[in-house]
Amino acid sequence: MSNIVITGGSRGIGAAAVALFAAKGHRVCFLYEKDHEAARAVSEKWGATAICCDVADTHAVKDAFAKIGDVDILICNAGIAHIGLMQDTEPQLWDRMFDVNVKGIYNCVNAALPGFLQKQAGCIVTVSSMWGQVGASCEVAYSATKGAIIAMTKAMAKEFAPSGIRVNCVAPGLILTDMCAMLDQETLDAVAQETPVGRNGTVEDVANAIAYLVDAPFVTGQILPVNGGYVI
């Protein structure tokens, strides 16, 4: 049984990861930003501990991890998305995207790292996107943050490996979560048709990929695409 922390665990991929690891018998704690009702539902269903915390807030993250205590596995899933032209992306939105998607990982890893180093063991899984690999028109800010996550993952894997800490990343394609609410059914169907496996992804697809990386002791510094072949 491991102590697992999952950020962004009240919905989508994070909630699916909470469900999967709790069902495996692990002790799961998840962070969420503001949806108290959703967090309560996930917590009660799976017996997981929910902590309200904005991962972009360094002090809030430190306080949250002080409450959590020992951590064996850290899954950095929290993230926000935006679709819009580059010239219409306000500086405040750009900064917020990087604060949540990139600085959030920096904050959480730094909070968990002292315990990992003391044990000389640990596992970190980050969540990027296929757009972090190839970029997406009208998603410049999002693509930039997800590309940064990939670079962070590889750099941390090299830096932390001598201390027994593995760091890997999943790069999902179009996954059917509430982040897709801005897309109409015609667009979703078109993407599914362009995907070699013939469908869009599910949160369970990504959670299973995360579980693989957690359970793969000789794998580190890798980016695992979960996109049905859309980007190869």
N, C-alpha and C positions, 0 to 999 in steps of 0.2 A: 504493500500500500504506500503510495506516494502522496506528498502534499503538493497540490497543483493550484496555481493561480492563473486565471484566465481573465484578460481585460476585455471589456465590451461583451460581457457574458449574459446580458439580459435579453438579447434578441439575435436573430440571424445565425451566422456561423458560430459566434461565441456561445449562444445558448445550446446549439447542437453539440459543441465540444463539451460543455458542462454536462449535458445528458450522457454523452458517450463515456466520459471518464468517471462520472459518478456511478454509472451502471457497471463499470469494471471494478468498483469497490474502492476507488481512490477518495481521499479527502479533498474536496474541491472548494475553493474560494474564488468568487468572481467580482470584478469591479464593474461598475456601471455609472453613467453620468447623471441621468435625471429621471428615467422612467421607473418610478418606484413600484408601480403596480405590476409591470412586467417582471421586474427583478424579484418581487415577492412571489410571483407565480412560479418562476424558475426555481427559486430557493426552496419553496415548499414541496414542489414536485420531486426534486432530486436530492433534497437534504444538503444542499450546498449553502455556504455562507456568502451573503451578498454585502458588499461594502460600496456605498455611494462615494465616488471619487472621480474627479476630472483628471485624466492621466496627464494632461498638459500642465497641471499645477504641481510643481516640484515638491512643495511642502505637503500638499495633500497626499501625494503618493508616498512620501516618507512616513507620514502618520498612518496610512493604510497598511503599509508593510510592517510597521511596528506592531500593529494589532494582529496581523496574520502570523507572525513568527516564522518558523522554519519553512523554507520553500525548497522543493526538489525540482519542480518543473514549472517554467514560466512560459505561458502562451500569450504573445502580444498581438491581440486581434483588434483592439479598439481602433476605429477609423471613421472618417467622414469622407463624403464624396461631393463633387460638384460638376455639373455639366454647363458649359457656357464658353463663349468666345474669350480668347486671351485678353483682348482689349476691354472686355466688360468685367473682368475679374478684379474686384476692388482689392487694394492692398490689405485691408483688414481680413478679407476672406482668405487671401493667399497666406497670410501669417497664421491664421487659425488652422488652415489645412496642415501646415508644417508643424504647428504646435501640437496638434492631436496626433497626427499620423507618424511623425518622426520624433519630435521631442518626447512624445508619450512613451515611445520605446526606450529612449535614452533614460528617462526618469525611472521606468520600471526595472530596467536591467541594472541600473546603478543601485536601486534599492535592494534587489535580490543578490547582487554580486558578492557582498561581504560574506554572506552565508555560504554561497557556492565555493568561494575561495577557501573558507575555513574547512569545508568538507572535502575540498579538491574533487568536487563532483557537481554536476548540474546539467540541465537541459533547457534550452531556449528555442522556441519556435516562433518566428515572426510571420505575419500575414501581409503579403504584397499583393500584386495583381499582374495579370498578363500585360496590362498597360504600363506597368513598371519595366517590363522587358522590351516592349516595342513602341510605346507611346500611343496616345489616342487623340485624334482631332477633337477639339472642343472639350478636352479634359487635360489641359496642359498642367494645371496645378496638381490635380490628382495624380497624373502620370509622373510628375516630378517627385512627389512625395513617395510614391511606390517604388520608383527607381532608386531613391535614396535608401529605402529599406533594404533593397537587394544589396547595395554596396555595404551598408552597415552590417548585414548578416555575414557577408564574406569576410569583412575585416574583423568582426568580433570572433568569428570561428577561428581565424588564424591566431588572434591574440589570446584567446581563452583556452585553446586546445591543450597547451602544456599544463594547465591547471585542472584538466579532467572535465571541462565544460564544453558541451557540444552546442552548436548554433546552426539551425537550418531554417528554411523559409518555404512556405507554400505560396504559389502565385495563381490564384483562381481566375477563371474566365468569367463569363456571365453566370452569376449564381442567383437563383430566384429568392431574393430577400426583399425587404421593404426599400432597399436602395434602388430597386428596379421600378419603384412606383412612378418615377418620372418617365418611364418608357411605356408606349402603348403596345397592345397585343400584337399589332402588325410588325412592329420592330422586334419584339421578342421572338415571334415566329420566324422572321427573316434570319436572325442570328442562329436560331436552332437549325435552320436549313443549311446554313453555311458551316455549321460545326460537323466535322466528320462523323462523330458518333450519333448525330441526328437529334440532339436535344440540348437544352440548357442544363446547367448544373444545379444541384441541390446542396443545401447546407450540410447534409450528411456526407456528400461526396468530399467536401473539404475537411470535415471533422475526421473522417477516416484517413485522409492523407496526413493530417496532423498527428493522428495516433500512430501511423506508420513511422514517422520521423522520430516520435518519442521513443518508440520501441526498437530503433535501429542503432545499436551501439557503435557501429563502425562507419556511420554516416555523419559528416559534418561539413558545413560550408556550402550546402547544396540548395538549389532552388528547384522545388518540385512543382511543375505546372499541373494545374487541375482545371483544364479548359476543354476537354473533349477533343483535342486536336486542333482547336481553332488557331492557336499559335504553335508552330513547331519549329 
